């Protein structure tokens, strides 16, 4: 998505490039050799893109809504995202399942994906990301219920440290009716996973 593209100018790319050059020197590389000469600037542009969510108000995607008496579950499943673990600055990626129970107003389905993208594109931990998405939907839509389930693979766990490829972290945030009503929670989980489990 290109939501964050307008925010690239708010990132000090020259400063990032200088820092990357220093990292290359620190690990014993030659930043002036042909293959690395442009790397600091490539990394700077990449960071501007990956962290563009820092300069985007995710709530802005939830301002336009439509009056609609529909009051059953609205679910967008398998919203793919990527983020950066704030502990190691390594990527984690996966999919988010976002559901809400409208209270008189609905939003365009793409807005749910835009919220996920805006929240993900910042130094992050999965637990906070899950909570932030749920909090935004609950407060901005005044929904009767909100359910957010995030599944992700963390490269800080798969390529370093414990090195357990294939492991998946699952987090959830249930609000309103999805938290207080067991049958509503079971229904949304069935809609998310159903026969796929």
N, C-alpha and C positions, 0 to 999 in steps of 0.2 A: 504494500500500500504506500501511497505517496503523501500521507497526511503530514509526516514530519519533514518533508523536503523543504518547506519554507522556513524551517527552523535551523537549517544547516549553518546559516550565517551567524547564529548565536553561539556557535561552538568555535573556540579558538584553535583552528586547525594548524596554524603555524606553531603554536606551543606544543600541540600533540606531536607534530612531526619532529620537533627538536627533542622531545622526550623519547620518542621511538629510536631516533638516531643514538641517543645515549644508551638505551637498552641494548642496541646492537653492539655498540662498543663494549659494554659491560659483560656481554656473554662471549666476547672474544672474536666477534665478526668484524669485517671491514665494510662499513656502510657506504663506502665509495666504489665498491666493486660493481660491475655492470648489473648483476641480478638484484642488487639491493639499493641501487642509487635512488630509485623512485619509491621504494617501500615506505619510508616515513610518511610521505604524502598520501600514498594509497591507504595506509592504516588510519591516517587522520580523517580522510573522507569516509572510510568505513565507520569509524567511531561516531562521526557526525550523524551518519544514518542510523546506526544501531542505538544511539542514545537520544535520538530525536524526540522521543516521548517526554523527555525532561522539559521541553519547551512547548508542549501541547497540553491544553486543558481538556482532559478526556470528557468532562461534563458538556463541552460544546457540542458533542455528537448526540446528546440526549435532549436538546432544547426544542427540536421540532417533533411534534407528536400529532396523532390523529385521534379525535374523539371516537370511541368505539365501545359499545356495551359488552364486547367479548370479555369473558371472565374465566376462561380456562387456560391451560398451560400454553405458553408460547416458548418454543425451544429451538435454538440454533445449535446444532451438534457439530463436532469436528472442526472447530475454528482453529486452523493451524497458526502457530505463533513461534517466534524465537525471542529469547531474552538473554541477558548477561548476568550471570551469578555475581553478586556484589562482593563475594568473598575472594574469588580468584580471577574475576574478569574473564571467565570462560563461558561459552554459550550453553544455555539449556533450551530445549525446544520440544514442542509437543502439540497438544490440542486442548482447547477449552470447550466445554459444553455450558452454554448459558441459557437459563430459563427464567421466565418471570410469569406471574399471574397478574394480568392487568387489573387496574382499578379505575376503569373509565377511559384510559388512553393507551394507545399502542404506538410504537415507533417503527420506523423502517428496519427491516431485518439486518441490512448492511451496517446499521449503526451499532449493533451489538459487536460485530467483528471489528469495527473501528475503535470501540472502547477497549477491547482486548488488546489491539495493536498499540494504542497509545499508552496503556498501562505497562505493557511488556517492554517497550523500547526505552528502558532506563535501567541503571544498575538495580538489581532486584533479587528478592528471594521468592520462591514460589508461594510460600504461605501468605506473604503480604500481598502479592499480586492477586491471589484468589480473593482475599478479603477486600481489597480495594475495588475490584470489579463489582462484587456484591454490594458494597456500601454505596457506590455510585448509582447503581440501578435502583436500589431501594430508596435512596433519598430523592433522586431526580424524577423517578416515575411514580413515586408514592404507591409502589406495587403492593398487592396483597401478599405476595411471596416472591422470593428470589432464590434461585439455586445456581451455584457456580461449581463446576467440577473441572479440575485441571489435571491433565496427565502429561508428564514431561520426563525426558531423558536428560540428565545433567552430565556434561562432559567433564566437570570437575570431579566426578565420581567414576566415569568410565575410561578416561584416558590418563588419569594421574591418581595418586593416592591409592585407594583400595582397588581400583581398576576392575570394575564389575560391569562390563558391557551388557546391554540388554535389560538392565534394571530400570524400572519406571517408578517415579514418585507420583502419587495421587493425593491431591488435596481437595477439600470441599468447603464451601461456605453456604449454609442454609439460613434463610431469613424468613420472617413472617410465617405464613402458613406451612411452608416447607420445613420449618423448624419445629413448629408446635403440633402439626398434624401428621401422624405416622403414615396414614394412607396417602396423603399428598406427596410426602417424601418418597414413599415406595413407588408411586405412579411416575414421578419424574425420573427416578433412577431406572425404572423399567423402560421409559422412553429413551433414555440415554444409552443404556447398555442392551436391554432386551435379549435377543437371541445371539448377540455378538459375544457374550461372555463364554 
